Amino acid sequence: MDVTVKINGFCASGGHINLTATVGSKSRNFTLNKSDFQLEPEDYETALVIILRNFVKESGLTNWAQIKTDIEGKVFKL
């Protein structure tokens, strides 16, 4: 599934960003603040699964040997 993001603008103070995310024919507007981009320790597992899933899909990896080699050779940022 592909997601496209359009940045619609920022608030005057720079603390918020307004964007539109589109998946297929469905779009949704978001207003996010800087704290939305921070992870709490209890969110690490969920974030890691999403990051790894995305990496495997974007890399076109198709078997466990490829996945193991490429994941172990990369540093991921949470």
C-alpha positions as CSV (number, residue, x, y, z in Angstrom):
1,M,0.0,0.0,0.0
2,D,1.4,3.4,-1.0
3,V,0.9,6.5,1.1
4,T,1.5,10.0,-0.3
5,V,1.9,13.0,2.0
6,K,1.3,16.6,1.1
7,I,2.4,19.3,3.5
8,N,-0.3,21.9,3.6
9,G,1.5,24.3,6.0
10,F,2.9,25.1,9.4
11,C,1.5,27.2,12.2
12,A,3.1,30.6,12.8
13,S,5.0,29.4,15.9
14,G,6.4,26.3,14.0
15,G,4.9,23.9,16.6
16,H,2.4,22.3,14.3
17,I,2.3,20.9,10.8
18,N,-0.8,20.4,8.7
19,L,-0.7,17.7,6.1
20,T,-2.9,15.4,3.9
21,A,-2.1,11.7,3.7
22,T,-3.6,9.8,0.7
23,V,-4.0,6.1,0.4
24,G,-5.5,5.0,-2.9
25,S,-8.5,7.3,-3.4
26,K,-8.9,8.2,0.3
27,S,-7.4,11.3,1.8
28,R,-7.2,12.4,5.4
29,N,-6.0,15.7,6.9
30,F,-3.8,15.7,10.0
31,T,-2.5,18.4,12.3
32,L,0.6,17.1,14.1
33,N,2.8,18.7,16.7
34,K,6.4,18.0,17.5
35,S,5.6,15.7,20.3
36,D,3.7,13.4,17.9
37,F,7.1,12.5,16.4
38,Q,8.6,11.4,19.7
39,L,8.3,7.8,20.9
40,E,7.8,6.6,24.4
41,P,9.5,3.4,25.5
42,E,6.2,1.6,25.6
43,D,5.8,2.3,21.8
44,Y,9.1,0.9,20.7
45,E,7.9,-2.6,19.9
46,T,5.0,-1.3,17.7
47,A,7.3,1.2,16.0
48,L,10.0,-1.5,15.4
49,V,7.5,-3.8,13.7
50,I,6.3,-1.0,11.4
51,I,9.9,0.0,10.5
52,L,11.0,-3.5,9.8
53,R,7.8,-4.3,7.8
54,N,8.3,-1.2,5.7
55,F,12.0,-1.9,5.1
56,V,11.3,-5.4,3.9
57,K,8.6,-4.2,1.5
58,E,10.6,-1.3,0.1
59,S,13.7,-3.5,-0.3
60,G,11.8,-6.2,-2.2
61,L,13.1,-8.9,0.1
62,T,11.4,-12.2,-0.5
63,N,13.0,-14.8,1.8
64,W,14.2,-15.1,5.3
65,A,17.9,-15.3,4.3
66,Q,17.7,-12.0,2.5
67,I,15.7,-10.4,5.3
68,K,18.2,-11.6,7.9
69,T,21.2,-10.3,5.9
70,D,19.8,-6.9,5.1
71,I,18.2,-6.3,8.5
72,E,21.3,-7.2,10.4
73,G,23.4,-5.0,8.2
74,K,21.3,-1.9,8.8
75,V,20.9,0.6,11.7
76,F,17.3,1.7,12.3
77,K,16.4,4.9,14.1
78,L,13.4,5.0,16.4
